[in-house]
Amino acid sequence: MTDQSELDGVVVVDKPMGPTSHDVVACVRRALGKTKVGHLGTLDPLATGVLPLVVGRATRLASLLASASKQYDAVIRLGLVTDTYDITGTVVGGSEAPGSAVRIAGVGERHLSCETVTLAASGFVGSYQQRPPPFSAKKIDGVRAYDLARRRRPVNMRSVPVSVDALTVLSVDGPRVRCRIVSSSGFYVRSLAHDLGDVLGCGGCLETLRRERHGPFDLQGAIPLVRIVENGASVASHLVPMDTLLPWMPAVVANDHGVRRATHGNPLRIADIASATAVPSRSTGPVRILDGRGRLLAVADPRADGALHPKIVLV
């Protein structure tokens, strides 16, 4: 353990296969000696790659950072359907399932062409309603879906709106399809694997998954979990500071009077603002409030009365 009481920001962990996202958070809490650590989006135990963690005061920004788009490198195994929609689950169907009476083109000795798979995959680009896997953290009447699934209780998952900006088939090697996906928050690659196999008529499940990007955070700035566990002090050199977060959000620089009002959660008016990157309005959405040194003081909502009302105070 190391004293990291001054750490506030985001540390991007390169998650290994095996631990849950909650396990990673627990490891980093112990290594840093901090209780305020959280993640911005669950990665399944099977998955590896970018897992941004908010540390210290940055935990207050989690809701604003979690909704960013994601990029994945995935391998889909055609011919197998599992109850979890990934290779770790129990096989429940598919053309390659034990005892299957049907072997279709695309699996086994005969393989689907890259063109055929690409054409099927193109149907998942854009916005549509996706049904999450039964083994997921979604809640049904207040109960996690995976808790119901483990107890063999009915899991009636409702479809949710998702969007896929890009889906590129990188290769088709026998029953394995490797692809790169850029998707919205809330998108399940396991469901994509299941649904693609369904469209192709052979079934499918997710075999490997690596998240390459979460919003502005990517693998280039990620630190392996084992390095944090071995030396918590190494986090400091990889920390994304508070003041550099939310760069896509318009900003205003408060004058001295405005700084005092912002830090107490009071609304700011034009007289409290020294400069701005854009004219704040309700249509621009949330606005960062900075002081003259560029410190992030708060995130505010522009209201109809023309004032900026802090909703997240950071100092």
N, C-alpha and C positions, 0 to 999 in steps of 0.2 A: 504494500500500500504506500502511496505517496501523497503528500499534501498538495492538492490541486484546487484549493479553495477559490482561486481567482479565475479558473477556467469557465468561460461562458462562450458558447458558439456551437459549431457542428463538427464532429469528427466522423469521417467517412471510413467505415470498417469494411474490409474485404472479407466477407463472411465465408467460413469454410463449410463444407458439407457436414451435416450431422446435427449441430445444435439448432434450437429454435431461436427466433429473434429475441424472445424473452430471455433465453439463456445468455445470449450475447450481451444484452443490457445488464444482466446480473454480473457477468464477468467484468465489464467495464466499470460498473459501480464499485466493485471490490478493488479493482486496480487503481482507481482514482480516489477512492475514499469519499465519493460523493453520492448522495442519495438522489439528486435530481438528474437523472439520465433517462431518456426515452428514445424509442425509434420512430421513424417517419413512415413506416410501411412494412408490413410483415413479409418476410421471406420464409418459405417452407424449409424444413430441415434438409430436404433434398437439394435445395438451391444454394448457389454460391454468389459472391459478388457484392455489389454496392449496397450497403446498409447504412444510411446516414443516421447518426445518433445526435440528438440535441442534448446539450450539457448545460447545467446551471440555468441562468436566466433565459437561455435560448429555448428552454422547454415551453415557455409562454408563446413561442412562435410556431409550435408544432402544427397547429391546424392550418396555418398559411403555407407551410412548406410541404406538407404531406400530399397535397393535391396535384403536385407537378407530374408531368408525363414521365414514363419509364421506357427504357430500351433493354431488350433481352436477347440473348443468344440461346436458342432452345433446340434440343433434339427430341423429336417426336417418334415414338416407336409404333409403327402401324401393325395391325393384326392382333393387338391385345387390348382388351377393355378391363379396367380394374375398378374396384369400388371407390378408390381415392382419386382416380383419374391420373395417377402417376405410377411409375414402375414399382414403387414400394408397397402398393396395395395388393389385395387378393384378386386374382384373375377371375372375372365373372363372365367373360365372353370375348368375341373377336374371332377372326378367321384362323388365328394361330393358337387359340386356346386349346388345352388338352381335351381330346374327344370331339373337337369341332368337326362337323360333317361337311363344312364348306371351306374350300380353299379358292380364293378368288385371285384374279390377276392383280399383281401389285405386291404380293407377299409370297415368300418362299422362292421356288425356282423362277417364277415369272415376276418381273418387277414393274411397278408403275414408272412411267417416264417422268422426268423433271417437269416437262410441259404439262402433263396431266395434273400433277400435284400443284403446280403453280396456278393453273386455272381454277382448281378447287379452292386453293388458299385465297385467291383474289376476292372470293365472295365474302371474306371476313374483314375486308378493308372498308373503313367508313364507320358510321354510327349504327348500332343495332342493339337489340336486347339480348343479353347473355345470361344463361342460367349458371350460377356459381356451383362448384362441386358440393356434393353432400358433406364431405369432410372439409369444412371450411369454418372460419371464425364468424361467419354471418349468424345473426341471432334470429331465432324463430320463437315468437312469444316469450322473449327474454332469455331463451336458452341457446347456447352455442350449437350450431348445426353439427359440429363434430362430436359433441357430447351425445346428441340424439343418435347419430350414426353408429357410435361405438356401442350404444345400448340396443342396437337393432330396432330403434323406434323409427316411425315414418318421418322422412325428411322432405318436406314440401317446399323446395327452394323457389322463391319468386325471381323471375328474370329482372335484371337491372340494366339501365342504359350504360353502354360503354362505347368507346371509339378506338379505332386502330388507324393511326396515321400512315403506317407503312408496314408491310409484311413481305419480306423478301425470302424466297426459297433459295438457300445457298447451295444445297446439294441434296441428292437422293441416292442413298447407298443401301440397296436392298430394302429392308423394311424401315430404315432410319431416314428421317427427313430432318435436315438441319435448316433452321430459319432464323431470321432476325426480325424482331417485332418492336415497333414503337407504338405505345398504347397509352390510354388515359389511366388515371388512378382508378383502382377498383377492378381492373381487368385481370382475369384469371387465365394464365397461360395453360394451366391444366385443363380448363374447360375448352380452350381452343384445340388442344390435342385430342380431346374426346370428340368434339364436334367435327373436326376435320376428318377423323377416322370414320365417323358416321356418314359424312358426305361421300367419302370414297368407297363406302360399303364394306370396309374390312375392320372397322374399329381402330382405336388408337389411344395411347396414353403418353404422358410426358416421361421421358427417360432422363434428361439432364436439363438444367436451367442455370444460366448465369446472367445476373443483372449487370449490365454494363453502364447504365446511367440512371440516375433519379434526379430529374430536373437539372440543375447546374452541377450536380455532384457526379463524378465519374471515377473509373478505376484508376486513372492517373494520379488522383489525389487520395486514394484509399490506402489504409494501413492494415496489414494482416492482423487478425485478432490475437495471434500468438505473441506478436511484438508488444501489444498493449498489456497482455497478461504478464509477460516477463518483465516489462519495464513501463509502468504507467506514465513516467515522465516523458516518454517518447511521443505522447499525444500532443504535447504543447507545440511541437514543430509542425504538426499536421492539422492543427485546429483552424477551422474557418471562422474568423472573428465575427462577433455579433454585428459590427458596423458594416460589414460587407454583405450581409444577408439581404434577401429580397431586392436585388438590384433592378428587377423589372418594374418595381412599384414606384410611382411618382414620389418625389420628396420635396419637403419645404424645410428651410433653415429658420429656426426660431430665433428671435432676438432675446436679450436677457430676460425681459418680462415674460415672453412666450415660453422660455425654458422653464421658468418657475411654475407657470401654469400647467405645462405639459407634464412635469414630474409629479404634480399633485392631481393629475387626471382631470384638470379643468379645460373647457373648450378654448380653442385659439381662434382669434379673429384676425382680420387683415392687419391690424395694428401690431399684432404679435409676431408677424412673419417678416424676416429680413430678406429672403429670396426664395424662389421656388423653381423647380425644373419644369413645371407645368402648372396651369391654373387649375387648382383642385375643384372638382365638381362631383356631384353624386354619380355622374356617368363614368368618372375615372376610377371609381372604387376606392379601396383603402389607400392611405397616404402615409409615408414615413415622415416622422418628425425628427429632425436632426438639430444638434446645437452647432455653434460656430466652428467647432473642431471636427465635425463630422460624426460625432457619437450618435448612435441610434437611441433616442429617448423613448419613443412611443410609436404605435401605429394607430392612426385615427380614421374615422369615417367622416367624409364631408356630408353635411346635413343641409336641408332646404333653407335653413336660416343663414347659410353662408359660412358657418363656423366649422372648425375641425374638432370633432369630439373623440378624444383618446379612448380606444377600447382595449388596448394592451399597453400598459405602462411598464417600461423596462428599467428605469433608473429610480 
